[in-house]
Amino acid sequence: MADMYSGGSTSAIASSAPEHGKSGSADVISMSAAEVTRRLAAWISPHAGFLVLAAASSIATVLLQLWVPIIVGSAIDQLIRLVQGGEAALLPTLTQLSLVVLLASATQWLASWSTNKLTYLVTRDLRDAARQECKPTALVH
């Protein structure tokens, strides 16, 4: 069995499938990672808005979190100026810091929500399609 984490050419499903000829009843299921990705993309595409929202909010979260140390550094510089006898406007910097932290929290929640919504919708669509495939046919008398 191929290691599914090694980046090999077969997926985990394909590598765990029995080989044709050894069991006699199952055919080989062999799909590359690119084929699996293409098939999943087809299921995700009707819900692309949630994917875009998740990506955009994740990027915004990272950018806002990277901004926090810059604001903290500015506050430290202002404190040093204040200790040396200069003037410092610390309150606007702390207000900016609190707003950035709150906005980062909101965008992180939005990323999590949109990812969960996308996962739910795609899973529901896959489940419904599987149910249609396995739907028993009516018995004819």
N, C-alpha and C positions, 0 to 999 in steps of 0.2 A: 504494500500500500504506500503510495506517495505521501510525503509530508505536506499537509495543506497549508502550512505556514512558510514553506521554503520558496514560494513563488514559482512552483513548477507549472507545467502546462495543463494539468488537470485539476478540476475542482474537487472539493471534499466529497461531494456526492458521487462524482465519477470514479474517484479512487476507492470508494467503499462498495461499489457495485460489483457483483460477481461477474467473472469473465465468461464469455460465451464458450461453450465447449466443456467447461468444468462442471457447471450445474445443468446445462442443457435447456433450462426453462427461461433463462433471462438473457437478454441481449446486452451488449456492452454499452454503457452510457459514458461517452467520452466527450467532454466539453472543455475547451480552454477557458482560462479566466476571462479573456476578452469576450467569448461567446456568452458566458454567464452574465457578465456586465451588460452586454447588449440586451439580453433578455430581461434583465431587471430594469434597465432603462426604459424599456417599452411599458412596463407596469408603472413606473414612476412618472412618466411623461404627462399623464392626465392631471397629475397633482404637482406640476412643476412650480406653481406659485409658492407652495409650502417649502420646496427645496430652495428656491431663490431667497425666500424670507429667512430660512434657517442659516444659509450661507452669509447673507448680508448682516444679520444680527450677530452672528459669531465673529465676523470681521470687526464690526463696531465694538463688540465687547473687548476684543483683544486690543484695539487701538485705545479705547478708554482706560483699560487697565495699564497700558504702557504710559499713559499720560499722568497717572497718579504720582509716580516717583519724581517726575519733573515738577509738579506742583509742590510736593513736599520739599524738594530742594530749594525752590523759590521761597518757601516759608522759612526754611533754615537760614537762608541768606538774609532775609528781612530781620530775623531775630538777632543775627550777628550784627547787622547795622544798628539795631536798636540798642544792643549792649555797648557798642562803640560810641554811642551818643547821637547817632543820626536818627532820622525819622523812618518809621516803617508802617506800612498799611497792611497789617496782618489779617484783619477781619475779612477783607475782600478775597484774600488768598484762601482762607479757611472755608469761606462760602463756596468758592469755586471748587475746592476739593470735595466738599460734601455733595455738590451737584453732580460732579463727575462720577463719584462713587455710586450715587443713586441711579444715574443714567446707565452706568455699567451693569448694575444689578438688574435693571429693567430689560436691557438688551439681552442679558444672559438668560433671564426667564423666558423672553420671547424666542430665543434660539431653542431652548429646551422644549417649549410648548409646540413650536412648529415642527421640530424633529419628531416628537411623539405623535403629533397629528398625522404627519406624513407616513410614519410607520404603521399607524392604525389603519389608514385608508388603503395603503398598498396591501397589507395583510388581509384586510376585508375583501379586497378585489380578488386576491389569489385564492382565498377560501371559497368565495362565491364561484369562481371559475372551476375550482376543483370539485365543488358540489355539483355543478352542471355536468362535468365530465363523468362523474360517478353516479349520476341520477339513474335510478333503476327504471328500466323501460316497463311499460304496462304489459301485463300478461294478456295474451289473446286466447280466448276460449274457443 
